[in-house]
Amino acid sequence: MESAIERRWGGRPDPRSDIAEFDLRARRSVEAARISADLKTENPEDVWLDNAAGLSYSEVGEHEGAIVFPATQE
């Protein structure tokens, strides 16, 4: 995925959100939250990032993360 992004592969939401999802599925929630927070900072109005993060957190059973975007959690 990172190699594809380096070669300018893109989409909506930002393809790095897929990396965050992979991290979540691998139970690397700190890494996933960091990527999600960075993306939200870079693209605060992108509702597709919210949607992707919500679905990803819900799919792994982290329902609080699905409701409250990780960038806003303390």
Gaussian input, Z-matrix of N, CA and C with variables (Angstrom, degrees):
# hf/3-21g

backbone

0 1
 N
 C     1     B1
 C     2     B2     1     A1
 N     3     B3     2     A2     1     D1
 C     4     B4     3     A3     2     D2
 C     5     B5     4     A4     3     D3
 N     6     B6     5     A5     4     D4
 C     7     B7     6     A6     5     D5
 C     8     B8     7     A7     6     D6
 N     9     B9     8     A8     7     D7
 C    10    B10     9     A9     8     D8
 C    11    B11    10    A10     9     D9
 N    12    B12    11    A11    10    D10
 C    13    B13    12    A12    11    D11
 C    14    B14    13    A13    12    D12
 N    15    B15    14    A14    13    D13
 C    16    B16    15    A15    14    D14
 C    17    B17    16    A16    15    D15
 N    18    B18    17    A17    16    D16
 C    19    B19    18    A18    17    D17
 C    20    B20    19    A19    18    D18
 N    21    B21    20    A20    19    D19
 C    22    B22    21    A21    20    D20
 C    23    B23    22    A22    21    D21
 N    24    B24    23    A23    22    D22
 C    25    B25    24    A24    23    D23
 C    26    B26    25    A25    24    D24
 N    27    B27    26    A26    25    D25
 C    28    B28    27    A27    26    D26
 C    29    B29    28    A28    27    D27
 N    30    B30    29    A29    28    D28
 C    31    B31    30    A30    29    D29
 C    32    B32    31    A31    30    D30
 N    33    B33    32    A32    31    D31
 C    34    B34    33    A33    32    D32
 C    35    B35    34    A34    33    D33
 N    36    B36    35    A35    34    D34
 C    37    B37    36    A36    35    D35
 C    38    B38    37    A37    36    D36
 N    39    B39    38    A38    37    D37
 C    40    B40    39    A39    38    D38
 C    41    B41    40    A40    39    D39
 N    42    B42    41    A41    40    D40
 C    43    B43    42    A42    41    D41
 C    44    B44    43    A43    42    D42
 N    45    B45    44    A44    43    D43
 C    46    B46    45    A45    44    D44
 C    47    B47    46    A46    45    D45
 N    48    B48    47    A47    46    D46
 C    49    B49    48    A48    47    D47
 C    50    B50    49    A49    48    D48
 N    51    B51    50    A50    49    D49
 C    52    B52    51    A51    50    D50
 C    53    B53    52    A52    51    D51
 N    54    B54    53    A53    52    D52
 C    55    B55    54    A54    53    D53
 C    56    B56    55    A55    54    D54
 N    57    B57    56    A56    55    D55
 C    58    B58    57    A57    56    D56
 C    59    B59    58    A58    57    D57
 N    60    B60    59    A59    58    D58
 C    61    B61    60    A60    59    D59
 C    62    B62    61    A61    60    D60
 N    63    B63    62    A62    61    D61
 C    64    B64    63    A63    62    D62
 C    65    B65    64    A64    63    D63
 N    66    B66    65    A65    64    D64
 C    67    B67    66    A66    65    D65
 C    68    B68    67    A67    66    D66
 N    69    B69    68    A68    67    D67
 C    70    B70    69    A69    68    D68
 C    71    B71    70    A70    69    D69
 N    72    B72    71    A71    70    D70
 C    73    B73    72    A72    71    D71
 C    74    B74    73    A73    72    D72
 N    75    B75    74    A74    73    D73
 C    76    B76    75    A75    74    D74
 C    77    B77    76    A76    75    D75
 N    78    B78    77    A77    76    D76
 C    79    B79    78    A78    77    D77
 C    80    B80    79    A79    78    D78
 N    81    B81    80    A80    79    D79
 C    82    B82    81    A81    80    D80
 C    83    B83    82    A82    81    D81
 N    84    B84    83    A83    82    D82
 C    85    B85    84    A84    83    D83
 C    86    B86    85    A85    84    D84
 N    87    B87    86    A86    85    D85
 C    88    B88    87    A87    86    D86
 C    89    B89    88    A88    87    D87
 N    90    B90    89    A89    88    D88
 C    91    B91    90    A90    89    D89
 C    92    B92    91    A91    90    D90
 N    93    B93    92    A92    91    D91
 C    94    B94    93    A93    92    D92
 C    95    B95    94    A94    93    D93
 N    96    B96    95    A95    94    D94
 C    97    B97    96    A96    95    D95
 C    98    B98    97    A97    96    D96
 N    99    B99    98    A98    97    D97
 C   100   B100    99    A99    98    D98
 C   101   B101   100   A100    99    D99
 N   102   B102   101   A101   100   D100
 C   103   B103   102   A102   101   D101
 C   104   B104   103   A103   102   D102
 N   105   B105   104   A104   103   D103
 C   106   B106   105   A105   104   D104
 C   107   B107   106   A106   105   D105
 N   108   B108   107   A107   106   D106
 C   109   B109   108   A108   107   D107
 C   110   B110   109   A109   108   D108
 N   111   B111   110   A110   109   D109
 C   112   B112   111   A111   110   D110
 C   113   B113   112   A112   111   D111
 N   114   B114   113   A113   112   D112
 C   115   B115   114   A114   113   D113
 C   116   B116   115   A115   114   D114
 N   117   B117   116   A116   115   D115
 C   118   B118   117   A117   116   D116
 C   119   B119   118   A118   117   D117
 N   120   B120   119   A119   118   D118
 C   121   B121   120   A120   119   D119
 C   122   B122   121   A121   120   D120
 N   123   B123   122   A122   121   D121
 C   124   B124   123   A123   122   D122
 C   125   B125   124   A124   123   D123
 N   126   B126   125   A125   124   D124
 C   127   B127   126   A126   125   D125
 C   128   B128   127   A127   126   D126
 N   129   B129   128   A128   127   D127
 C   130   B130   129   A129   128   D128
 C   131   B131   130   A130   129   D129
 N   132   B132   131   A131   130   D130
 C   133   B133   132   A132   131   D131
 C   134   B134   133   A133   132   D132
 N   135   B135   134   A134   133   D133
 C   136   B136   135   A135   134   D134
 C   137   B137   136   A136   135   D135
 N   138   B138   137   A137   136   D136
 C   139   B139   138   A138   137   D137
 C   140   B140   139   A139   138   D138
 N   141   B141   140   A140   139   D139
 C   142   B142   141   A141   140   D140
 C   143   B143   142   A142   141   D141
 N   144   B144   143   A143   142   D142
 C   145   B145   144   A144   143   D143
 C   146   B146   145   A145   144   D144
 N   147   B147   146   A146   145   D145
 C   148   B148   147   A147   146   D146
 C   149   B149   148   A148   147   D147
 N   150   B150   149   A149   148   D148
 C   151   B151   150   A150   149   D149
 C   152   B152   151   A151   150   D150
 N   153   B153   152   A152   151   D151
 C   154   B154   153   A153   152   D152
 C   155   B155   154   A154   153   D153
 N   156   B156   155   A155   154   D154
 C   157   B157   156   A156   155   D155
 C   158   B158   157   A157   156   D156
 N   159   B159   158   A158   157   D157
 C   160   B160   159   A159   158   D158
 C   161   B161   160   A160   159   D159
 N   162   B162   161   A161   160   D160
 C   163   B163   162   A162   161   D161
 C   164   B164   163   A163   162   D162
 N   165   B165   164   A164   163   D163
 C   166   B166   165   A165   164   D164
 C   167   B167   166   A166   165   D165
 N   168   B168   167   A167   166   D166
 C   169   B169   168   A168   167   D167
 C   170   B170   169   A169   168   D168
 N   171   B171   170   A170   169   D169
 C   172   B172   171   A171   170   D170
 C   173   B173   172   A172   171   D171
 N   174   B174   173   A173   172   D172
 C   175   B175   174   A174   173   D173
 C   176   B176   175   A175   174   D174
 N   177   B177   176   A176   175   D175
 C   178   B178   177   A177   176   D176
 C   179   B179   178   A178   177   D177
 N   180   B180   179   A179   178   D178
 C   181   B181   180   A180   179   D179
 C   182   B182   181   A181   180   D180
 N   183   B183   182   A182   181   D181
 C   184   B184   183   A183   182   D182
 C   185   B185   184   A184   183   D183
 N   186   B186   185   A185   184   D184
 C   187   B187   186   A186   185   D185
 C   188   B188   187   A187   186   D186
 N   189   B189   188   A188   187   D187
 C   190   B190   189   A189   188   D188
 C   191   B191   190   A190   189   D189
 N   192   B192   191   A191   190   D190
 C   193   B193   192   A192   191   D191
 C   194   B194   193   A193   192   D192
 N   195   B195   194   A194   193   D193
 C   196   B196   195   A195   194   D194
 C   197   B197   196   A196   195   D195
 N   198   B198   197   A197   196   D196
 C   199   B199   198   A198   197   D197
 C   200   B200   199   A199   198   D198
 N   201   B201   200   A200   199   D199
 C   202   B202   201   A201   200   D200
 C   203   B203   202   A202   201   D201
 N   204   B204   203   A203   202   D202
 C   205   B205   204   A204   203   D203
 C   206   B206   205   A205   204   D204
 N   207   B207   206   A206   205   D205
 C   208   B208   207   A207   206   D206
 C   209   B209   208   A208   207   D207
 N   210   B210   209   A209   208   D208
 C   211   B211   210   A210   209   D209
 C   212   B212   211   A211   210   D210
 N   213   B213   212   A212   211   D211
 C   214   B214   213   A213   212   D212
 C   215   B215   214   A214   213   D213
 N   216   B216   215   A215   214   D214
 C   217   B217   216   A216   215   D215
 C   218   B218   217   A217   216   D216
 N   219   B219   218   A218   217   D217
 C   220   B220   219   A219   218   D218
 C   221   B221   220   A220   219   D219

   B1=1.4440
   B2=1.5285
   B3=1.3242
   B4=1.4669
   B5=1.5237
   B6=1.3325
   B7=1.4560
   B8=1.5306
   B9=1.3010
   B10=1.4689
   B11=1.5241
   B12=1.3218
   B13=1.4689
   B14=1.5223
   B15=1.3389
   B16=1.4632
   B17=1.5257
   B18=1.3232
   B19=1.4640
   B20=1.5268
   B21=1.3389
   B22=1.4626
   B23=1.5244
   B24=1.3357
   B25=1.4554
   B26=1.5206
   B27=1.2911
   B28=1.4553
   B29=1.5112
   B30=1.2819
   B31=1.4481
   B32=1.5077
   B33=1.3260
   B34=1.4612
   B35=1.4946
   B36=1.2876
   B37=1.4571
   B38=1.5281
   B39=1.2937
   B40=1.4589
   B41=1.5316
   B42=1.3311
   B43=1.4630
   B44=1.5236
   B45=1.3335
   B46=1.4690
   B47=1.5227
   B48=1.3455
   B49=1.4664
   B50=1.5286
   B51=1.3353
   B52=1.4669
   B53=1.5194
   B54=1.3280
   B55=1.4630
   B56=1.5276
   B57=1.3290
   B58=1.4690
   B59=1.5286
   B60=1.3244
   B61=1.4670
   B62=1.5269
   B63=1.3257
   B64=1.4667
   B65=1.5264
   B66=1.3373
   B67=1.4614
   B68=1.5313
   B69=1.3202
   B70=1.4709
   B71=1.5249
   B72=1.2999
   B73=1.4676
   B74=1.5270
   B75=1.3360
   B76=1.4633
   B77=1.5258
   B78=1.3341
   B79=1.4726
   B80=1.5273
   B81=1.3278
   B82=1.4635
   B83=1.5274
   B84=1.3297
   B85=1.4632
   B86=1.5267
   B87=1.3211
   B88=1.4649
   B89=1.5246
   B90=1.3273
   B91=1.4619
   B92=1.5267
   B93=1.3366
   B94=1.4617
   B95=1.5237
   B96=1.3146
   B97=1.4654
   B98=1.5248
   B99=1.3217
   B100=1.4697
   B101=1.5209
   B102=1.3282
   B103=1.4661
   B104=1.5275
   B105=1.3250
   B106=1.4637
   B107=1.5236
   B108=1.3230
   B109=1.4637
   B110=1.5233
   B111=1.3219
   B112=1.4648
   B113=1.5270
   B114=1.3208
   B115=1.4657
   B116=1.5232
   B117=1.3249
   B118=1.4665
   B119=1.5252
   B120=1.3262
   B121=1.4593
   B122=1.5244
   B123=1.3210
   B124=1.4575
   B125=1.5253
   B126=1.3302
   B127=1.4706
   B128=1.5222
   B129=1.3302
   B130=1.4663
   B131=1.5272
   B132=1.3053
   B133=1.4683
   B134=1.5246
   B135=1.3322
   B136=1.4633
   B137=1.5312
   B138=1.3258
   B139=1.4624
   B140=1.5202
   B141=1.3224
   B142=1.4586
   B143=1.5185
   B144=1.3269
   B145=1.4645
   B146=1.5189
   B147=1.3405
   B148=1.4630
   B149=1.5259
   B150=1.3164
   B151=1.4536
   B152=1.5302
   B153=1.3348
   B154=1.4635
   B155=1.5205
   B156=1.3302
   B157=1.4651
   B158=1.5278
   B159=1.3171
   B160=1.4638
   B161=1.5158
   B162=1.3143
   B163=1.4660
   B164=1.5241
   B165=1.3239
   B166=1.4632
   B167=1.5185
   B168=1.3281
   B169=1.4645
   B170=1.5232
   B171=1.3084
   B172=1.4597
   B173=1.5284
   B174=1.3304
   B175=1.4649
   B176=1.5227
   B177=1.3225
   B178=1.4725
   B179=1.5233
   B180=1.3369
   B181=1.4532
   B182=1.5096
   B183=1.3171
   B184=1.4665
   B185=1.5266
   B186=1.3187
   B187=1.4594
   B188=1.5248
   B189=1.3150
   B190=1.4691
   B191=1.5253
   B192=1.3239
   B193=1.4539
   B194=1.5107
   B195=1.3270
   B196=1.4610
   B197=1.5149
   B198=1.3315
   B199=1.4580
   B200=1.5182
   B201=1.3291
   B202=1.4642
   B203=1.5162
   B204=1.3307
   B205=1.4554
   B206=1.5194
   B207=1.3443
   B208=1.4605
   B209=1.5298
   B210=1.3098
   B211=1.4681
   B212=1.5152
   B213=1.3195
   B214=1.4562
   B215=1.5147
   B216=1.3240
   B217=1.4582
   B218=1.5179
   B219=1.3089
   B220=1.4717
   B221=1.5007
   A1=109.87
   A2=116.11
   A3=119.24
   A4=111.61
   A5=117.00
   A6=120.98
   A7=110.88
   A8=117.18
   A9=121.16
   A10=110.72
   A11=117.01
   A12=120.92
   A13=109.80
   A14=117.23
   A15=121.05
   A16=111.75
   A17=116.41
   A18=121.51
   A19=111.64
   A20=115.22
   A21=124.08
   A22=114.83
   A23=117.17
   A24=119.42
   A25=106.89
   A26=116.78
   A27=119.64
   A28=112.01
   A29=115.04
   A30=121.44
   A31=109.92
   A32=114.54
   A33=120.72
   A34=108.30
   A35=119.49
   A36=124.72
   A37=110.57
   A38=114.78
   A39=121.16
   A40=108.55
   A41=117.90
   A42=120.14
   A43=114.67
   A44=117.80
   A45=119.09
   A46=110.97
   A47=116.49
   A48=118.31
   A49=110.37
   A50=117.00
   A51=119.66
   A52=110.76
   A53=116.42
   A54=119.87
   A55=109.52
   A56=116.55
   A57=119.92
   A58=110.32
   A59=116.52
   A60=119.66
   A61=110.87
   A62=117.23
   A63=120.40
   A64=110.30
   A65=116.34
   A66=119.82
   A67=110.81
   A68=116.30
   A69=119.04
   A70=111.33
   A71=115.68
   A72=120.25
   A73=111.80
   A74=116.01
   A75=121.11
   A76=111.60
   A77=116.20
   A78=123.72
   A79=112.66
   A80=115.73
   A81=121.25
   A82=107.19
   A83=115.23
   A84=120.40
   A85=113.28
   A86=118.59
   A87=120.68
   A88=109.48
   A89=116.50
   A90=120.53
   A91=110.60
   A92=116.31
   A93=120.77
   A94=111.30
   A95=116.65
   A96=120.72
   A97=110.97
   A98=117.29
   A99=120.96
   A100=110.83
   A101=116.41
   A102=119.89
   A103=110.02
   A104=116.75
   A105=120.48
   A106=111.33
   A107=116.85
   A108=120.73
   A109=110.79
   A110=116.93
   A111=120.44
   A112=110.73
   A113=116.18
   A114=119.97
   A115=111.28
   A116=116.30
   A117=119.96
   A118=110.57
   A119=117.62
   A120=121.14
   A121=110.62
   A122=116.38
   A123=121.50
   A124=112.31
   A125=117.02
   A126=122.45
   A127=110.42
   A128=118.36
   A129=120.42
   A130=115.15
   A131=118.72
   A132=121.25
   A133=113.59
   A134=118.15
   A135=120.94
   A136=110.81
   A137=115.42
   A138=120.08
   A139=111.84
   A140=117.55
   A141=119.96
   A142=111.43
   A143=117.03
   A144=119.54
   A145=110.49
   A146=116.49
   A147=120.53
   A148=110.39
   A149=115.77
   A150=120.97
   A151=110.61
   A152=116.80
   A153=120.62
   A154=111.60
   A155=116.40
   A156=119.85
   A157=110.64
   A158=116.79
   A159=120.21
   A160=112.28
   A161=116.46
   A162=120.18
   A163=111.19
   A164=116.29
   A165=119.81
   A166=111.95
   A167=116.82
   A168=120.04
   A169=111.27
   A170=117.09
   A171=120.97
   A172=111.05
   A173=116.20
   A174=120.59
   A175=113.31
   A176=117.45
   A177=119.50
   A178=111.95
   A179=115.98
   A180=119.97
   A181=114.97
   A182=118.30
   A183=121.75
   A184=107.78
   A185=114.75
   A186=120.81
   A187=113.28
   A188=118.18
   A189=119.98
   A190=109.61
   A191=117.12
   A192=121.15
   A193=112.53
   A194=116.62
   A195=120.61
   A196=111.24
   A197=116.59
   A198=120.73
   A199=111.11
   A200=116.56
   A201=122.48
   A202=106.81
   A203=116.31
   A204=119.98
   A205=109.25
   A206=117.95
   A207=121.00
   A208=114.76
   A209=118.33
   A210=120.19
   A211=111.91
   A212=117.51
   A213=119.72
   A214=112.31
   A215=117.65
   A216=120.14
   A217=109.46
   A218=115.86
   A219=121.41
   A220=108.54
   D1=-46.17
   D2=179.85
   D3=-61.41
   D4=-38.59
   D5=177.80
   D6=-63.32
   D7=-41.17
   D8=177.90
   D9=-64.21
   D10=-41.97
   D11=179.34
   D12=-64.00
   D13=-41.77
   D14=178.21
   D15=-60.16
   D16=-28.16
   D17=179.59
   D18=-91.87
   D19=17.71
   D20=174.55
   D21=74.83
   D22=23.15
   D23=173.04
   D24=-70.73
   D25=136.64
   D26=-176.91
   D27=-145.36
   D28=-172.94
   D29=179.68
   D30=163.00
   D31=-171.90
   D32=176.24
   D33=-126.11
   D34=128.15
   D35=-4.43
   D36=-70.77
   D37=176.90
   D38=178.54
   D39=-48.95
   D40=132.75
   D41=-176.95
   D42=-61.29
   D43=-16.47
   D44=175.52
   D45=-65.61
   D46=-19.64
   D47=176.61
   D48=-65.68
   D49=-26.63
   D50=174.83
   D51=-66.93
   D52=-38.74
   D53=177.63
   D54=-63.38
   D55=-41.43
   D56=176.68
   D57=-60.56
   D58=-40.90
   D59=178.26
   D60=-63.35
   D61=-43.36
   D62=178.98
   D63=-61.45
   D64=-40.62
   D65=177.32
   D66=-62.02
   D67=-43.17
   D68=178.55
   D69=-60.02
   D70=-46.34
   D71=-179.07
   D72=-62.94
   D73=-28.35
   D74=177.66
   D75=-88.82
   D76=8.02
   D77=179.75
   D78=64.37
   D79=32.21
   D80=173.21
   D81=-104.44
   D82=67.32
   D83=-172.66
   D84=-67.57
   D85=-29.69
   D86=178.45
   D87=-65.13
   D88=-46.03
   D89=178.94
   D90=-63.11
   D91=-43.34
   D92=179.84
   D93=-61.49
   D94=-43.07
   D95=179.81
   D96=-65.39
   D97=-37.79
   D98=178.77
   D99=-63.44
   D100=-46.60
   D101=179.07
   D102=-63.27
   D103=-44.94
   D104=-179.79
   D105=-61.41
   D106=-41.70
   D107=179.48
   D108=-65.35
   D109=-42.02
   D110=178.04
   D111=-61.53
   D112=-44.43
   D113=-179.94
   D114=-63.83
   D115=-41.82
   D116=-179.70
   D117=-65.70
   D118=-37.37
   D119=177.36
   D120=-64.32
   D121=-41.56
   D122=-179.00
   D123=-72.79
   D124=-31.01
   D125=-173.54
   D126=-135.21
   D127=65.31
   D128=-171.93
   D129=-62.71
   D130=-22.44
   D131=-177.85
   D132=-97.72
   D133=1.68
   D134=-176.50
   D135=-80.99
   D136=98.32
   D137=-178.54
   D138=-66.97
   D139=-20.53
   D140=179.41
   D141=-69.51
   D142=-28.83
   D143=173.55
   D144=-65.95
   D145=-42.64
   D146=177.09
   D147=-60.37
   D148=-44.32
   D149=-179.14
   D150=-62.33
   D151=-48.18
   D152=-179.37
   D153=-61.88
   D154=-44.28
   D155=179.83
   D156=-64.67
   D157=-43.97
   D158=179.64
   D159=-59.69
   D160=-45.66
   D161=178.72
   D162=-64.32
   D163=-42.86
   D164=-178.99
   D165=-62.94
   D166=-47.07
   D167=179.32
   D168=-64.28
   D169=-39.62
   D170=179.13
   D171=-63.65
   D172=-41.94
   D173=-177.98
   D174=-63.49
   D175=-26.85
   D176=178.90
   D177=-98.35
   D178=7.02
   D179=176.18
   D180=83.77
   D181=10.15
   D182=177.29
   D183=-95.22
   D184=75.46
   D185=-171.27
   D186=-66.68
   D187=-31.23
   D188=176.56
   D189=-63.06
   D190=-42.70
   D191=177.41
   D192=-64.81
   D193=-29.45
   D194=178.96
   D195=-71.45
   D196=-30.16
   D197=-177.61
   D198=-87.98
   D199=-43.18
   D200=-178.06
   D201=-108.07
   D202=113.00
   D203=-177.88
   D204=-53.45
   D205=135.35
   D206=-174.62
   D207=-53.42
   D208=-31.38
   D209=-178.58
   D210=-65.33
   D211=-19.56
   D212=-177.98
   D213=-98.37
   D214=-4.66
   D215=-179.20
   D216=-81.53
   D217=146.64
   D218=177.38
   D219=-100.65

